[in-house]
Amino acid sequence: MARKYYNRALLLLMVWVTGFTVAAQSASQGASTRMIVTGVVVNASEMKEPVVGAQVRLKGTDKVVITDLDGRFKIEAQLGDTLSVKHIGCDELEVAVDAQQLRISIYNFVSGLCCGDNLPRGVFGIVRSEDKKPLQGVTVTALPSGNCDITNSIGYFNITKKDGDKSLRIEHPAYKTIQGRINGNCYEIWLERNIVTGVVLSAEDGEPVIGAHICAKGTKNGTASDFDGKFSISVTDGTVLTVSFPGLKPQDIVADSRQPMKVVLENDENDPFTGLISCPQPISVIRMDSLDFVLPESEFLIAQQHIDILKGDYYKLKNIEICRAKYLLNREIDKRKNNVSIYGNPALDLSSYARQYLGFKHNGHRLVFINLTEKNIWSDGFDDFDKHLKTLIIRDAPQLNVRAIIDLDTEGFVYFSLGY
């Protein structure tokens, strides 16, 4: 029966959807300070074309401005005020003026008047995402009564409207919250994802943290920082995000989509690269383990006497740099796996090799020398495997499988060899 109402409603709904973006800059930091709010009203189609002649009114006043040929406007307001945006053929929308510069895109909901003996009472309709798919789990609330409903698998909702209800508020954890005036009894509502962006850096050296986990607290909605430490996640503003990385102290931040967020993680001496939280991982998360050995300067000086390509001065590697080099090595081997063959094996599995790291600088670049040895061969021949791997294996013996030099500043390989 719900689908029947839904199909009838869609026949009467309008297809134009309007959104707008507001950018506000405060002249000072006081809560009652007047400021010039600037913005643009755009069509909610994929082209996001500017809407000319839209009315932007400061709610509760007669102050109204009209968008220009580029869909832009300027209006004086103060923190806590509400702007009402209206255009011919589109329902009126409301947006709160925030203290900081705003980058808000709110998609219009389009109302219609549905008549018929078998139509449900109250307010009903469909909620969609910007890619036109129905959204389940969206809370639609009539205000001020507070009557609400949650959309089902086809995005359908039905609310009992009380006398005095004037607007609908539409909320979903991963989408921007919108509110608009009730002008009919059936609706098609479009929501835009609320994208929070940022970068995760190490407090030790200011370098980007690769593979840091960013999760909405108490949920499985998560992501990981990329090779530049950058991330993006779809959550509503105000959501608490937990940012963590093995070996660094986790940090809780409050999501804010209005500007890129900067998260700086400090070293955690009590967590030596152990333990990962459970979150989706869009990239491979690299960490140090028991087969990673960072060699001291004395080994670098010895190695320089036997390996011509180690030119430059010793550089003490930081934990983040080691993880970064290891990530690049993994990625390079994945690229070469069709061509990499070690003693008949079709591909190189890093989990079965000990990895020795030396850092050095040459021509202003940070370089990492990585020496890989098959752990089973060496452990069979030495009583103290860990102690032996703290020294560099210099000779090109059959046990040597891979050597590489990685430039951390260019993210490229200066040298890559499979031994013999």
SENU-181384 format. One record per residue (C-alpha): residue number from 0; residue in one letter; z negated, x, y. Coordinates in nm, 4 decimals, padded with zeros to 6 digits. Each point is the difference from the previous one (the first is absolute). Layout:
N
BAGU   pos   code          z          x          y
BAGU   NUM      A          Z          X          Y
...
//
This chain:
420
BAGU   pos   code          z          x          y
BAGU     0      M    00.0000    00.0000    00.0000
BAGU     1      A   -00.0830    00.2892    00.2359
BAGU     2      R    00.3481    00.1482   -00.0489
BAGU     3      K    00.1505   -00.3403    00.0856
BAGU     4      Y   -00.1854   -00.0040    00.3330
BAGU     5      Y    00.0924    00.3606    00.0564
BAGU     6      N    00.3729   -00.0632   -00.0464
BAGU     7      R   -00.0076   -00.2975    00.2354
BAGU     8      A   -00.1885    00.1988    00.2606
BAGU     9      L    00.2471    00.2874   -00.0085
BAGU    10      L    00.2904   -00.2327    00.0794
BAGU    11      L   -00.1658   -00.0872    00.3296
BAGU    12      L   -00.1249    00.3449    00.0956
BAGU    13      M    00.1673    00.2168    00.2607
BAGU    14      V    00.1512    00.3332   -00.1028
BAGU    15      W   -00.0615    00.1971    00.3152
BAGU    16      V   -00.3179    00.2023   -00.0005
BAGU    17      T   -00.1304    00.1853    00.2980
BAGU    18      G   -00.2447    00.2884    00.0146
BAGU    19      F   -00.1245    00.2168    00.2747
BAGU    20      T   -00.1448    00.3378    00.0634
BAGU    21      V   -00.2604    00.0584    00.2642
BAGU    22      A   -00.0825    00.3377    00.1436
BAGU    23      A   -00.3037    00.0166    00.2239
BAGU    24      Q   -00.1347    00.2891    00.2019
BAGU    25      S   -00.3394   -00.0222    00.1635
BAGU    26      A   -00.0565    00.1453    00.3455
BAGU    27      S   -00.3580    00.0878   -00.0978
BAGU    28      Q   -00.2453   -00.0502   -00.2861
BAGU    29      G   -00.2160   -00.2884    00.1284
BAGU    30      A   -00.0030   -00.3243   -00.2006
BAGU    31      S    00.0784   -00.2113    00.3095
BAGU    32      T    00.2630    00.2330    00.1515
BAGU    33      R    00.3274   -00.1621    00.1014
BAGU    34      M    00.3093    00.1698   -00.1374
BAGU    35      I    00.3736   -00.0349   -00.0191
BAGU    36      V    00.1095   -00.1229   -00.3407
BAGU    37      T    00.3580    00.0876   -00.0866
BAGU    38      G    00.1930   -00.1155   -00.3033
BAGU    39      V    00.3186   -00.1220   -00.1542
BAGU    40      V    00.0872   -00.3283   -00.1715
BAGU    41      V    00.2431    00.0415   -00.2885
BAGU    42      N    00.1735   -00.2208   -00.2518
BAGU    43      A   -00.1571    00.0198   -00.3451
BAGU    44      S    00.3302    00.0586   -00.1748
BAGU    45      E    00.0743    00.3341   -00.1609
BAGU    46      M    00.1739    00.1120    00.3213
BAGU    47      K   -00.3170   -00.0582    00.2087
BAGU    48      E    00.2157   -00.0950    00.2976
BAGU    49      P   -00.1722   -00.0524    00.3386
BAGU    50      V   -00.0596   -00.3598    00.1091
BAGU    51      V    00.1083   -00.0684    00.3589
BAGU    52      G   -00.1822   -00.2631    00.2064
BAGU    53      A   -00.3137   -00.0342   -00.2149
BAGU    54      Q   -00.3110   -00.1182    00.1871
BAGU    55      V   -00.3094    00.2202   -00.0175
BAGU    56      R   -00.3019   -00.1781    00.1441
BAGU    57      L   -00.3573    00.1152    00.0512
BAGU    58      K   -00.1905   -00.2704   -00.1852
BAGU    59      G   -00.2246   -00.2133    00.2213
BAGU    60      T    00.1919    00.0888    00.3159
BAGU    61      D    00.3275   -00.0838    00.1731
BAGU    62      K    00.1119    00.3638   -00.0144
BAGU    63      V    00.3375    00.0056   -00.1780
BAGU    64      V    00.2710    00.2671   -00.0265
BAGU    65      I    00.3467   -00.0157   -00.1566
BAGU    66      T    00.1492    00.2653   -00.2279
BAGU    67      D    00.2985    00.1905    00.1421
BAGU    68      L    00.3349    00.0857   -00.1594
BAGU    69      D   -00.1740    00.2504   -00.2280
BAGU    70      G   -00.2678   -00.2502   -00.1018
BAGU    71      R   -00.2626    00.1917    00.2010
BAGU    72      F   -00.2777   -00.1284    00.2238
BAGU    73      K   -00.3011    00.1094    00.2064
BAGU    74      I   -00.3083   -00.2071    00.0718
BAGU    75      E   -00.3458    00.0702    00.1399
BAGU    76      A   -00.2863   -00.0780   -00.2378
BAGU    77      Q   -00.3352    00.1304   -00.1206
BAGU    78      L   -00.1611    00.0789   -00.3325
BAGU    79      G   -00.0687   -00.3075   -00.2083
BAGU    80      D    00.2673   -00.2101    00.1690
BAGU    81      T    00.2593   -00.1867   -00.2062
BAGU    82      L    00.3728    00.0020    00.0628
BAGU    83      S    00.2098   -00.3009   -00.0938
BAGU    84      V    00.3684    00.0653   -00.0793
BAGU    85      K    00.2532   -00.2835   -00.0109
BAGU    86      H    00.3777   -00.0277   -00.0199
BAGU    87      I    00.2463   -00.2869   -00.0366
BAGU    88      G    00.0271   -00.0990   -00.3651
BAGU    89      C   -00.3124    00.1926   -00.1032
BAGU    90      D   -00.3648   -00.0954   -00.0253
BAGU    91      E   -00.2606    00.1408    00.2355
BAGU    92      L   -00.1843    00.3110   -00.1185
BAGU    93      E   -00.3290    00.1531    00.1128
BAGU    94      V   -00.1009    00.3686    00.0086
BAGU    95      A   -00.3284    00.1572    00.1083
BAGU    96      V    00.0044    00.2822    00.2564
BAGU    97      D   -00.1730    00.3031   -00.1514
BAGU    98      A   -00.1817    00.2919    00.1621
BAGU    99      Q    00.2495    00.2596   -00.1201
BAGU   100      Q    00.3734    00.0199    00.0182
BAGU   101      L    00.1398   -00.2672   -00.2287
BAGU   102      R    00.2934    00.0178   -00.2369
BAGU   103      I   -00.0089   -00.3474   -00.1465
BAGU   104      S    00.2901   -00.1916   -00.1513
BAGU   105      I   -00.0858   -00.3616   -00.0711
BAGU   106      Y    00.2497   -00.2186   -00.1801
BAGU   107      N    00.0351   -00.3570    00.1137
BAGU   108      F   -00.0732   -00.2912   -00.2241
BAGU   109      V    00.2542   -00.2785    00.0360
BAGU   110      S   -00.1202   -00.3596   -00.0068
BAGU   111      G    00.1755   -00.3261   -00.0699
BAGU   112      L   -00.0804   -00.3677   -00.0300
BAGU   113      C    00.0406   -00.1258   -00.3575
BAGU   114      C    00.0099   -00.3753   -00.0575
BAGU   115      G   -00.0083   -00.1929   -00.3260
BAGU   116      D   -00.2156   -00.2244   -00.2148
BAGU   117      N   -00.0795    00.2658   -00.2604
BAGU   118      L   -00.0743    00.2959    00.2298
BAGU   119      P   -00.3523    00.1428   -00.0077
BAGU   120      R   -00.2387   -00.0632    00.2851
BAGU   121      G   -00.1078    00.2798    00.2307
BAGU   122      V    00.1838    00.3294    00.0545
BAGU   123      F    00.2042    00.1689   -00.2719
BAGU   124      G    00.2739    00.2580   -00.0449
BAGU   125      I    00.1025    00.3426   -00.1287
BAGU   126      V   -00.1100    00.3534    00.0927
BAGU   127      R    00.2523    00.2815   -00.0485
BAGU   128      S    00.0112    00.3743    00.0485
BAGU   129      E    00.2592    00.1523    00.2326
BAGU   130      D    00.2221    00.0679   -00.3017
BAGU   131      K    00.0101   -00.3794   -00.0595
BAGU   132      K   -00.2177    00.0009   -00.3143
BAGU   133      P   -00.2767   -00.2633   -00.0359
BAGU   134      L   -00.3499    00.1409    00.0514
BAGU   135      Q   -00.2873   -00.0967   -00.2295
BAGU   136      G   -00.3631    00.0322    00.1048
BAGU   137      V    00.0515   -00.0638    00.3727
BAGU   138      T   -00.2850   -00.1874    00.1719
BAGU   139      V    00.1206   -00.2694    00.2415
BAGU   140      T   -00.2753   -00.1498    00.2202
BAGU   141      A    00.0097   -00.2941    00.2397
BAGU   142      L   -00.2019    00.0628    00.3177
BAGU   143      P   -00.2523   -00.0907    00.1190
BAGU   144      S   -00.1001   -00.2057   -00.3070
BAGU   145      G    00.0309    00.2956   -00.2404
BAGU   146      N    00.1752   -00.1984   -00.2729
BAGU   147      C    00.2071    00.2441   -00.2029
BAGU   148      D    00.2139    00.0546   -00.3058
BAGU   149      I    00.1300    00.3046   -00.1905
BAGU   150      T    00.3700    00.0209   -00.0823
BAGU   151      N    00.1051   -00.0243   -00.3645
BAGU   152      S    00.2660    00.1930   -00.1932
BAGU   153      I    00.2826   -00.1579    00.2020
BAGU   154      G   -00.1773    00.0579    00.3317
BAGU   155      Y   -00.0857   -00.3684    00.0440
BAGU   156      F   -00.3078   -00.1281    00.1864
BAGU   157      N   -00.1340   -00.3451    00.0968
BAGU   158      I   -00.2874   -00.0489    00.2479
BAGU   159      T   -00.1832   -00.3152    00.1003
BAGU   160      K    00.0323   -00.0121    00.3781
BAGU   161      K   -00.2875   -00.1435    00.2008
BAGU   162      D    00.0098   -00.1525    00.3482
BAGU   163      G   -00.0294    00.2799    00.2500
BAGU   164      D    00.1707    00.2679   -00.2120
BAGU   165      K    00.2422    00.1772    00.2307
BAGU   166      S    00.1118    00.3185   -00.1766
BAGU   167      L    00.0490    00.1759   -00.3326
BAGU   168      R   -00.1229    00.3500   -00.0851
BAGU   169      I    00.1842    00.1825   -00.2798
BAGU   170      E   -00.1701    00.2976   -00.1696
BAGU   171      H    00.0794    00.2407   -00.2852
BAGU   172      P   -00.1607    00.3424   -00.0695
BAGU   173      A    00.3317    00.1878    00.0191
BAGU   174      Y    00.1659   -00.1936    00.2829
BAGU   175      K   -00.0513   -00.0543    00.3699
BAGU   176      T   -00.2146   -00.3035    00.0823
BAGU   177      I    00.1762   -00.2578    00.2171
BAGU   178      Q   -00.1043   -00.3193    00.1733
BAGU   179      G    00.2136   -00.2765    00.1444
BAGU   180      R   -00.0173   -00.3523    00.1371
BAGU   181      I    00.0297   -00.3015   -00.2295
BAGU   182      N    00.3130   -00.1862    00.1100
BAGU   183      G    00.0885   -00.1842   -00.3209
BAGU   184      N   -00.1054   -00.0492   -00.3586
BAGU   185      C    00.2266    00.2361   -00.1956
BAGU   186      Y    00.0482    00.3749    00.0515
BAGU   187      E    00.1920    00.3058   -00.1032
BAGU   188      I   -00.2123    00.3056    00.0830
BAGU   189      W    00.1156    00.3627    00.0026
BAGU   190      L   -00.2446    00.2898   -00.0192
BAGU   191      E    00.0604    00.3652    00.0764
BAGU   192      R   -00.1702    00.2773   -00.1931
BAGU   193      N   -00.2762    00.1765    00.1901
BAGU   194      I    00.0723    00.3695   -00.0467
BAGU   195      V   -00.2728    00.2549    00.0734
BAGU   196      T    00.1237    00.3580    00.0326
BAGU   197      G   -00.1769    00.3315    00.0384
BAGU   198      V   -00.0372    00.3612   -00.1036
BAGU   199      V   -00.2664    00.1768   -00.2078
BAGU   200      L   -00.0950    00.3544    00.1022
BAGU   201      S   -00.2355    00.2656   -00.1305
BAGU   202      A   -00.2902    00.0872    00.2322
BAGU   203      E    00.0103    00.3554   -00.1327
BAGU   204      D    00.3381    00.0920    00.1439
BAGU   205      G    00.1583   -00.3141    00.1436
BAGU   206      E    00.2660   -00.0001   -00.2733
BAGU   207      P    00.1305   -00.3288   -00.1470
BAGU   208      V   -00.1694   -00.1191   -00.3191
BAGU   209      I    00.2597   -00.0812   -00.2648
BAGU   210      G   -00.0827   -00.2801   -00.2431
BAGU   211      A   -00.3130   -00.1254    00.1777
BAGU   212      H   -00.0895   -00.3496   -00.1239
BAGU   213      I   -00.0157   -00.2833    00.2515
BAGU   214      C   -00.1375   -00.3222   -00.1495
BAGU   215      A   -00.1116   -00.3317    00.1411
BAGU   216      K   -00.3681   -00.0023   -00.0930
BAGU   217      G   -00.0830   -00.2232   -00.2936
BAGU   218      T    00.3655   -00.0536   -00.0949
BAGU   219      K    00.2794    00.1745   -00.1893
BAGU   220      N    00.2239   -00.0056    00.3061
BAGU   221      G    00.0573    00.3690    00.0610
BAGU   222      T    00.2414    00.2785    00.0751
BAGU   223      A    00.0039    00.3791    00.0371
BAGU   224      S    00.0906    00.2373    00.2806
BAGU   225      D    00.3385    00.1701   -00.0220
BAGU   226      F    00.0942    00.3653    00.0364
BAGU   227      D   -00.0719   -00.0148    00.3744
BAGU   228      G   -00.3348   -00.1711   -00.0544
BAGU   229      K    00.1430   -00.3281    00.1324
BAGU   230      F   -00.0650   -00.3426   -00.1508
BAGU   231      S    00.0731   -00.3668    00.0558
BAGU   232      I   -00.1760   -00.2970   -00.1569
BAGU   233      S    00.0323   -00.3751    00.0420
BAGU   234      V   -00.3405   -00.1439    00.0930
BAGU   235      T   -00.1369   -00.2127    00.2823
BAGU   236      D   -00.1657    00.1682    00.2954
BAGU   237      G   -00.3747    00.0374   -00.0504
BAGU   238      T    00.0300    00.0698   -00.3748
BAGU   239      V   -00.2194    00.2905   -00.1124
BAGU   240      L    00.2110    00.2779   -00.1544
BAGU   241      T   -00.1475    00.2756   -00.2156
BAGU   242      V    00.1796    00.3342    00.0370
BAGU   243      S   -00.0768    00.2625   -00.2653
BAGU   244      F    00.1301    00.3154   -00.1605
BAGU   245      P   -00.1576    00.2155   -00.2762
BAGU   246      G   -00.2110    00.2722    00.1594
BAGU   247      L   -00.0211   -00.1754    00.3376
BAGU   248      K   -00.2622   -00.2443    00.1246
BAGU   249      P    00.1292   -00.3600   -00.0129
BAGU   250      Q    00.0081   -00.1947    00.3242
BAGU   251      D    00.0059   -00.3708    00.0842
BAGU   252      I    00.2185   -00.1098    00.2914
BAGU   253      V    00.0799   -00.3378    00.1536
BAGU   254      A    00.3702   -00.0914   -00.0203
BAGU   255      D    00.1763   -00.0290    00.3351
BAGU   256      S    00.3770   -00.0561    00.0126
BAGU   257      R    00.0297    00.0393    00.3774
BAGU   258      Q    00.0393    00.3774   -00.0140
BAGU   259      P    00.0210    00.2735   -00.2683
BAGU   260      M   -00.3420    00.0919   -00.1377
BAGU   261      K   -00.1270    00.3561   -00.0421
BAGU   262      V   -00.2392    00.0770   -00.2848
BAGU   263      V   -00.1633    00.3428   -00.0302
BAGU   264      L   -00.1727    00.0780   -00.3320
BAGU   265      E   -00.2618    00.2715   -00.0344
BAGU   266      N   -00.0623    00.2205   -00.3037
BAGU   267      D   -00.2416   -00.1354   -00.2600
BAGU   268      E   -00.1797    00.2851   -00.1723
BAGU   269      N   -00.1472   -00.2399   -00.2558
BAGU   270      D    00.3401   -00.1208   -00.1226
BAGU   271      P    00.2031    00.2989   -00.1290
BAGU   272      F    00.3298   -00.1849   -00.0390
BAGU   273      T   -00.1305   -00.2440   -00.2582
BAGU   274      G    00.0352   -00.3746   -00.0194
BAGU   275      L    00.2634   -00.2327    00.1394
BAGU   276      I   -00.0411   -00.3583    00.1145
BAGU   277      S    00.2182   -00.2635   -00.1626
BAGU   278      C    00.2883   -00.0844    00.2314
BAGU   279      P    00.3749   -00.0335   -00.0263
BAGU   280      Q    00.1648    00.3395    00.0543
BAGU   281      P    00.3496    00.0023    00.1545
BAGU   282      I    00.0176    00.3790   -00.0349
BAGU   283      S   -00.1433    00.2446   -00.2496
BAGU   284      V   -00.3552    00.0869    00.0968
BAGU   285      I   -00.0545    00.3731   -00.0485
BAGU   286      R   -00.3409    00.1629   -00.0327
BAGU   287      M   -00.1441    00.3260   -00.1236
BAGU   288      D   -00.1347    00.0131   -00.3535
BAGU   289      S   -00.1428    00.2473   -00.2513
BAGU   290      L    00.3363    00.1740   -00.0418
BAGU   291      D    00.0370    00.0869    00.3696
BAGU   292      F   -00.1129    00.3529    00.0943
BAGU   293      V    00.0005    00.1246    00.3593
BAGU   294      L    00.0172    00.3797   -00.0015
BAGU   295      P   -00.1759    00.2298    00.2505
BAGU   296      E    00.1530    00.2536    00.2389
BAGU   297      S   -00.0570    00.2864   -00.2463
BAGU   298      E    00.2438   -00.1611   -00.2442
BAGU   299      F    00.2562   -00.0476    00.2748
BAGU   300      L   -00.0097    00.3705    00.0872
BAGU   301      I    00.0510    00.0917   -00.3664
BAGU   302      A    00.2819   -00.2504   -00.0400
BAGU   303      Q    00.1803    00.1363    00.3065
BAGU   304      Q    00.0357    00.3342   -00.1771
BAGU   305      H    00.1932   -00.1584   -00.2863
BAGU   306      I    00.1771   -00.3008    00.1526
BAGU   307      D    00.2460    00.0755    00.2801
BAGU   308      I    00.0248   -00.3565    00.1271
BAGU   309      L   -00.3699   -00.0105    00.1029
BAGU   310      K    00.0535    00.1273    00.3545
BAGU   311      G   -00.2528   -00.0756    00.2706
BAGU   312      D   -00.3755   -00.0249    00.0477
BAGU   313      Y   -00.2555   -00.1742   -00.2190
BAGU   314      Y   -00.0891   -00.3534    00.1085
BAGU   315      K   -00.3017   -00.1899   -00.1313
BAGU   316      L    00.1290   -00.3320   -00.1250
BAGU   317      K   -00.1793   -00.3232    00.0853
BAGU   318      N   -00.0568   -00.2704   -00.2571
BAGU   319      I    00.2485   -00.2342    00.1657
BAGU   320      E    00.2672    00.2710    00.0026
BAGU   321      I   -00.0437    00.0667   -00.3715
BAGU   322      C    00.0383   -00.3697   -00.0788
BAGU   323      R    00.3030   -00.0116    00.2246
BAGU   324      A    00.1635    00.2974   -00.1761
BAGU   325      K   -00.0768   -00.1519   -00.3389
BAGU   326      Y    00.1596   -00.3277    00.1076
BAGU   327      L    00.3153    00.1838    00.1091
BAGU   328      L    00.0128    00.1915   -00.3288
BAGU   329      N   -00.0265   -00.3245   -00.1975
BAGU   330      R    00.2744   -00.1548    00.2070
BAGU   331      E    00.2297    00.3021   -00.0400
BAGU   332      I   -00.0460    00.0094   -00.3764
BAGU   333      D    00.0777   -00.3722   -00.0165
BAGU   334      K    00.3243    00.0699    00.1839
BAGU   335      R    00.0905    00.2823   -00.2377
BAGU   336      K   -00.1264   -00.1538   -00.3239
BAGU   337      N    00.3489   -00.0513   -00.1386
BAGU   338      N    00.0627    00.3726    00.0421
BAGU   339      V   -00.3489    00.1345   -00.0765
BAGU   340      S   -00.0493    00.1044   -00.3622
BAGU   341      I   -00.2878    00.2186   -00.1143
BAGU   342      Y    00.0380    00.1266   -00.3555
BAGU   343      G    00.1872   -00.3122   -00.1071
BAGU   344      N   -00.2179   -00.2482    00.1885
BAGU   345      P    00.2171   -00.2355    00.2061
BAGU   346      A   -00.2350   -00.0058    00.3000
BAGU   347      L   -00.2953    00.1866    00.1431
BAGU   348      D   -00.3323   -00.1842   -00.0257
BAGU   349      L   -00.2430    00.1419    00.2581
BAGU   350      S   -00.2978   -00.1408   -00.1865
BAGU   351      S    00.0388    00.2690   -00.2690
BAGU   352      Y    00.0177    00.2966    00.2378
BAGU   353      A   -00.2630    00.1891    00.1966
BAGU   354      R    00.0967    00.0402    00.3656
BAGU   355      Q   -00.0949    00.2998    00.2140
BAGU   356      Y    00.0333   -00.0216    00.3777
BAGU   357      L    00.0295    00.2693    00.2669
BAGU   358      G    00.0453   -00.0717    00.3688
BAGU   359      F    00.1709    00.2311    00.2460
BAGU   360      K    00.1701   -00.0110    00.3393
BAGU   361      H    00.3424    00.1401    00.0780
BAGU   362      N    00.1949   -00.0417    00.3253
BAGU   363      G   -00.2555   -00.2548    00.1174
BAGU   364      H    00.0414   -00.2242   -00.3068
BAGU   365      R   -00.2722   -00.0972   -00.2464
BAGU   366      L    00.1197    00.0807   -00.3511
BAGU   367      V   -00.1503   -00.0769   -00.3402
BAGU   368      F    00.0776    00.2114   -00.3062
BAGU   369      I   -00.0557   -00.1953   -00.3247
BAGU   370      N   -00.0103    00.1691   -00.3385
BAGU   371      L    00.0029   -00.2292   -00.3069
BAGU   372      T   -00.0996    00.1071   -00.3496
BAGU   373      E   -00.0154   -00.1975   -00.3241
BAGU   374      K   -00.3723   -00.0553   -00.0565
BAGU   375      N    00.0079   -00.0079   -00.3799
BAGU   376      I    00.1630    00.3429   -00.0271
BAGU   377      W   -00.2506    00.1661    00.2306
BAGU   378      S   -00.3064   -00.1804   -00.1332
BAGU   379      D    00.0832    00.1166   -00.3521
BAGU   380      G    00.0054    00.3629    00.1104
BAGU   381      F   -00.3087    00.0090    00.2266
BAGU   382      D   -00.3609   -00.0895   -00.0620
BAGU   383      D   -00.0631   -00.0956    00.3613
BAGU   384      F    00.3014   -00.2064    00.1052
BAGU   385      D   -00.1342   -00.1069    00.3420
BAGU   386      K   -00.1038    00.3523    00.0931
BAGU   387      H    00.3413    00.1381   -00.0915
BAGU   388      L    00.1864   -00.2601    00.2085
BAGU   389      K   -00.1911    00.1109    00.3097
BAGU   390      T    00.2187    00.3118    00.0015
BAGU   391      L    00.3740    00.0068    00.0510
BAGU   392      I    00.2299    00.0505   -00.2974
BAGU   393      I    00.2428    00.2502    00.1481
BAGU   394      R    00.2302    00.1042   -00.2799
BAGU   395      D    00.3002   -00.2137   -00.0879
BAGU   396      A   -00.1193   -00.0667   -00.3526
BAGU   397      P    00.1404   -00.2714   -00.2311
BAGU   398      Q   -00.3068   -00.2058    00.0834
BAGU   399      L    00.1171   -00.0289    00.3606
BAGU   400      N    00.1883   -00.3241    00.0464
BAGU   401      V    00.0229   -00.0842    00.3688
BAGU   402      R   -00.0469    00.1743    00.3309
BAGU   403      A    00.0562   -00.1607    00.3377
BAGU   404      I   -00.0521    00.0682    00.3689
BAGU   405      I   -00.0341   -00.3072    00.2194
BAGU   406      D    00.0245   -00.0088    00.3790
BAGU   407      L   -00.2611   -00.2505    00.1155
BAGU   408      D    00.1481   -00.0197    00.3485
BAGU   409      T    00.3537   -00.0891   -00.1081
BAGU   410      E   -00.1010   -00.1697   -00.3290
BAGU   411      G    00.2686    00.2050   -00.1712
BAGU   412      F    00.0173    00.2515   -00.2853
BAGU   413      V    00.0481    00.3651    00.0913
BAGU   414      Y    00.0080    00.0997   -00.3674
BAGU   415      F    00.0091   -00.1773   -00.3372
BAGU   416      S    00.0301    00.1763   -00.3347
BAGU   417      L   -00.0391   -00.0876   -00.3666
BAGU   418      G   -00.0814    00.3562   -00.1016
BAGU   419      Y    00.2453    00.1465   -00.2499
//
